[in-house]
Amino acid sequence: MKQLKAILIGLVIGVFIGMALGINIGRDRPLFSNPFAKESLVDRAKQLGSETLEKSGKALEKTGQALQDKAR
């Protein structure tokens, strides 16, 4: 009975730790950061803006390469 109790407690603790790490992975944050910390709207907007700028730059590069290849 003692072993079953220890296994059950270990399982519950493991589930809680796994959920916290999973939340951080899903939000692209460092693993051991606080998974329940609120991210400000300004930080979200900055991150979204930089991601959008980066993606548009890559798309522009691909388009430029395609045009250069077509011109040759």
C-alpha positions as CSV (number, residue, x, y, z in Angstrom):
1,M,0.0,0.0,0.0
2,K,2.9,2.3,0.8
3,Q,4.4,1.8,-2.7
4,L,1.0,2.5,-4.4
5,K,0.7,5.8,-2.5
6,A,4.3,6.8,-3.4
7,I,3.6,6.0,-7.1
8,L,0.4,8.0,-7.1
9,I,1.9,11.0,-5.5
10,G,4.8,10.9,-7.9
11,L,2.4,10.6,-10.8
12,V,0.4,13.6,-9.7
13,I,3.5,15.7,-9.2
14,G,4.8,14.6,-12.6
15,V,1.5,15.6,-14.3
16,F,1.6,19.1,-12.8
17,I,5.2,19.7,-13.8
18,G,4.5,18.3,-17.3
19,M,1.6,20.6,-17.7
20,A,3.6,23.7,-16.7
21,L,6.4,22.7,-19.1
22,G,3.8,22.0,-21.9
23,I,2.3,25.5,-21.5
24,N,5.7,27.1,-21.8
25,I,6.5,25.0,-24.9
26,G,3.2,26.0,-26.5
27,R,3.8,29.7,-25.9
28,D,7.4,29.6,-27.1
29,R,8.8,30.6,-23.8
30,P,11.8,29.3,-21.8
31,L,10.9,26.0,-20.2
32,F,11.4,27.0,-16.6
33,S,9.7,30.4,-16.8
34,N,6.4,31.1,-15.0
35,P,3.7,29.6,-17.2
36,F,0.9,31.7,-15.7
37,A,2.6,35.1,-16.0
38,K,0.5,37.6,-18.0
39,E,2.2,39.0,-21.1
40,S,1.4,42.6,-21.7
41,L,-0.4,43.7,-24.8
42,V,2.6,45.9,-25.8
43,D,4.9,42.9,-25.6
44,R,2.6,40.8,-27.7
45,A,2.2,43.6,-30.3
46,K,6.0,43.9,-30.6
47,Q,6.5,40.2,-31.0
48,L,3.8,39.9,-33.6
49,G,5.2,42.9,-35.5
50,S,8.7,41.5,-35.5
51,E,7.5,38.1,-36.7
52,T,5.4,39.7,-39.4
53,L,8.3,41.8,-40.6
54,E,10.6,38.8,-40.6
55,K,8.1,36.7,-42.7
56,S,7.5,39.5,-45.2
57,G,11.3,39.9,-45.6
58,K,11.7,36.3,-46.4
59,A,8.8,36.3,-48.9
60,L,10.3,39.4,-50.5
61,E,13.7,37.6,-50.9
62,K,12.0,34.6,-52.5
63,T,10.2,36.8,-54.9
64,G,13.3,38.6,-55.8
65,Q,15.2,35.3,-56.4
66,A,12.3,34.0,-58.6
67,L,12.4,37.2,-60.7
68,Q,16.2,37.0,-61.1
69,D,15.9,33.4,-62.1
70,K,13.2,34.2,-64.6
71,A,15.2,37.0,-66.1
72,R,18.1,34.7,-66.8
